[in-house]
Amino acid sequence: MSTSSSIKKAIILLSGGLDSATVLAIAKAEGYQCHTISFDYGQRHRAELNAAEQVSKQLGATSHKVIKLGLGDIGGSALTDESIDVPESPCEGIPITYVPARNTVFLSLALGLAEVTEAQDIFIGVNAIDYSGYPDCRPEYIAAFEKMANLATKAGVEGKSFRIQAPLQNLSKAQIIQRGIACGVDYALTISCYQADEHGYACGKCDSCRLRAEGFKQSGVTDPTRYVK
């Protein structure tokens, strides 16, 4: 009979999108008891939060929390400031959809939850191949945060080291989709669009929609995304 101390626990950052849903499925397949965490951070729409809740249930997470933040008070991103248009064509450099310090804030709160739940693993769906070019998705960032996590926490100081796991880091979007299908992800529940409407219909034009559509095309999997007509 398993004791609570012998159970592998993990915190999963779950946005409601394709990548984070795949990460949850991978963690479940690896035998983790999964605690999902999402963030109401001032993003353009709540549809992704509803999607996250559905994905968490579909994949059998043990618990699901939504943390309310005010990143919209900082602004500086098309995802948190509705006066800034979401780009609908490719652009050079780091796009305006980058949210300042978002992954650092998210991972810090996930780290706090990990200490409380005695989880030693935090899973995040960042990717450095088919992605928008955000600096906080790079492997060196993830490695740096893991080092900081073990310096800055009671658990880390006491020798219960944390691992920041990014299993999609070096996969193409097509490979991510194929991995998720093998692990039982229902991608019809997920929302990736930066400007989805209140019903979760995707624009089909933003960077995230383009990467998602191309991933399904290359994977040979039927795209279940609901697009605005």
SVG drawing of the C-alpha trace seen along z (x, -y; Angstrom):
<svg xmlns="http://www.w3.org/2000/svg" viewBox="-20 -51 41 53">
<polyline fill="none" stroke="black" stroke-width="0.4" points="0.0,0.0 1.4,-3.4 2.1,-6.0 1.7,-9.7 5.5,-10.1 6.1,-7.5 3.7,-9.1 5.4,-11.0 3.7,-14.4 4.0,-17.1 2.7,-20.6 1.6,-21.2 1.3,-24.7 -1.9,-24.4 -2.9,-27.2 -5.7,-25.3 -3.6,-25.2 -2.2,-22.4 1.3,-22.3 0.3,-22.3 -2.3,-19.7 0.3,-17.4 2.6,-18.0 -0.1,-17.0 -0.8,-13.8 3.0,-13.0 3.3,-13.5 0.2,-11.3 1.7,-8.6 4.9,-8.8 3.0,-8.0 2.8,-11.4 -0.1,-12.5 -0.8,-15.8 -1.9,-19.0 -2.7,-21.6 -2.4,-25.3 -3.7,-28.0 -3.5,-31.8 -6.2,-34.4 -3.6,-37.1 -5.5,-39.7 -5.4,-37.9 -7.8,-38.9 -10.2,-36.0 -11.3,-33.5 -12.0,-30.8 -8.6,-29.3 -9.2,-29.1 -12.4,-27.1 -10.4,-24.9 -7.8,-24.3 -10.4,-23.1 -11.9,-20.7 -8.5,-19.4 -7.5,-18.9 -10.7,-16.8 -10.3,-14.9 -6.8,-13.8 -7.5,-13.0 -5.6,-15.6 -5.9,-15.3 -6.5,-19.0 -6.9,-22.2 -6.3,-25.7 -6.8,-29.1 -4.6,-31.9 -5.7,-35.4 -3.0,-37.9 -2.9,-41.5 -0.3,-41.4 -2.7,-43.5 -1.8,-46.3 1.7,-46.2 0.6,-46.0 3.2,-46.0 1.7,-43.1 -1.0,-42.6 -2.3,-39.7 -3.0,-42.0 -3.6,-45.4 -6.6,-45.5 -5.3,-48.8 -2.5,-46.8 -3.5,-44.7 -2.6,-41.1 -0.4,-40.7 -2.0,-38.6 1.1,-38.2 4.7,-37.0 7.1,-39.6 10.8,-39.9 12.1,-39.7 10.2,-39.1 6.6,-39.7 4.3,-42.1 2.4,-39.1 5.3,-38.5 4.0,-39.1 6.8,-40.6 8.1,-38.1 5.1,-35.9 6.8,-32.5 8.9,-33.7 5.8,-34.8 4.0,-31.5 6.9,-29.2 7.4,-31.1 3.8,-30.5 4.0,-26.9 7.1,-26.5 5.2,-27.8 2.5,-25.2 5.1,-22.5 6.5,-23.2 3.0,-23.1 2.0,-19.9 5.5,-18.3 5.9,-17.9 9.4,-17.9 8.6,-18.2 7.1,-21.2 6.1,-20.6 5.9,-23.4 5.0,-23.2 7.6,-25.6 9.1,-24.8 12.2,-26.2 11.5,-24.9 7.9,-25.8 7.3,-28.8 6.9,-32.5 10.5,-33.4 9.7,-34.3 12.9,-34.5 11.4,-32.7 10.9,-29.5 14.6,-28.8 16.4,-25.9 18.9,-28.2 16.1,-30.0 14.5,-26.8 17.9,-25.6 18.5,-29.0 15.1,-28.9 15.6,-25.3 18.9,-26.4 17.2,-29.4 14.3,-27.2 16.7,-25.1 18.5,-28.1 15.4,-30.0 13.2,-27.4 13.1,-25.7 12.6,-22.4 15.6,-23.0 17.9,-24.0 16.8,-20.8 17.8,-18.7 14.5,-18.0 15.6,-19.3 13.1,-20.6 13.2,-19.7 11.7,-21.9 10.6,-19.5 10.1,-20.8 9.5,-17.6 8.4,-19.5 11.5,-21.7 13.1,-20.1 10.0,-18.8 8.3,-20.2 4.6,-21.1 3.8,-18.0 5.8,-15.8 4.1,-17.3 0.7,-16.5 1.7,-12.9 3.0,-12.5 -0.3,-13.9 -2.5,-11.7 -0.5,-8.6 -1.1,-9.8 -4.9,-10.3 -5.2,-14.1 -8.4,-15.4 -7.2,-18.4 -10.8,-19.5 -10.9,-20.7 -7.8,-22.9 -7.6,-26.6 -4.4,-28.1 -5.6,-31.3 -4.4,-34.6 -7.7,-36.3 -10.4,-33.5 -13.9,-34.7 -16.0,-34.1 -17.1,-30.7 -13.6,-29.6 -13.6,-30.0 -10.1,-30.7 -9.2,-33.5 -7.0,-31.4 -4.7,-34.3 -2.5,-34.9 0.9,-33.4 -0.4,-30.7 -3.1,-29.7 -0.7,-29.5 1.8,-27.3 -1.1,-25.1 -2.6,-24.6 0.7,-23.8 1.4,-21.3 -1.8,-19.4 -1.1,-19.5 2.4,-18.1 1.4,-15.5 -1.3,-14.0 -3.9,-14.5 -7.2,-16.1 -7.3,-19.6 -10.2,-19.8 -9.9,-23.6 -13.1,-25.5 -12.5,-28.7 -14.6,-31.8 -16.6,-31.7"/>
</svg>
